Amino acid sequence: MIKRTVLAMAVLLAGPALAQQPAPTQCELPRPDACTQEYRPVCGFTLDAKSKTYGNACAACADKEVVRHTPGPCA
């Protein structure tokens, strides 16, 4: 009974945090050659799970190593 209560509380507490994380956006082909200088930071991810903050989604996908990105700077 105690284990179930602890598990239920963990799920309830983690639920809002999980819901706030947006799904990653995949970079599509063809890659952009030029991007605007609009600052709307995203966190870009490579296939080997390295991450880097880019000024916007276009700049992230212009990097041929990046495969997906999420809104906001990397942690």
C-alpha positions in Angstrom: 0.0 0.0 0.0 2.8 2.4 0.9 4.6 1.7 -2.3 1.5 2.4 -4.4 1.0 5.7 -2.6 4.6 6.8 -3.1 4.4 5.8 -6.8 1.1 7.7 -7.3 2.6 10.8 -5.6 5.7 10.6 -7.8 3.6 10.4 -11.0 1.4 13.4 -9.8 4.4 15.5 -9.0 6.3 14.7 -12.3 3.2 15.1 -14.5 3.3 18.9 -14.8 7.0 18.9 -15.5 6.7 16.3 -18.2 3.7 18.2 -19.8 5.8 21.4 -20.0 8.5 19.8 -22.2 7.6 20.3 -25.9 8.2 17.6 -28.4 11.3 18.0 -30.5 11.0 19.4 -34.0 12.9 17.4 -36.7 15.1 19.3 -39.2 13.9 18.8 -42.7 15.7 18.7 -46.1 16.8 20.7 -47.8 18.7 22.5 -45.1 18.4 26.3 -45.2 21.2 28.3 -46.8 20.4 31.6 -45.1 18.4 32.5 -42.0 17.0 35.7 -40.4 18.7 37.2 -37.4 15.5 36.8 -35.3 16.4 35.8 -31.7 14.1 33.0 -30.7 16.5 30.5 -29.1 16.3 26.8 -29.5 18.3 23.8 -28.3 19.6 21.8 -31.2 20.6 18.1 -30.8 22.9 16.0 -32.9 22.6 12.2 -33.5 25.1 11.5 -30.7 22.9 13.6 -28.3 25.2 16.6 -28.0 23.3 19.9 -27.6 23.9 23.5 -28.4 21.8 26.7 -28.2 21.1 28.4 -31.5 19.5 31.8 -32.1 16.5 30.3 -33.9 15.3 27.1 -35.4 16.6 28.0 -38.9 20.1 28.5 -37.6 19.9 25.2 -35.8 18.8 23.3 -38.9 21.4 25.0 -41.0 24.0 23.2 -39.0 24.3 19.9 -40.8 25.0 18.0 -37.6 21.7 19.0 -35.9 18.8 16.6 -36.4 16.1 18.1 -34.1 15.5 21.0 -31.8 13.3 22.2 -28.9 12.2 25.7 -28.0 14.3 27.6 -25.6 18.0 27.5 -24.8 19.8 24.3 -23.7 20.0 23.6 -20.0 
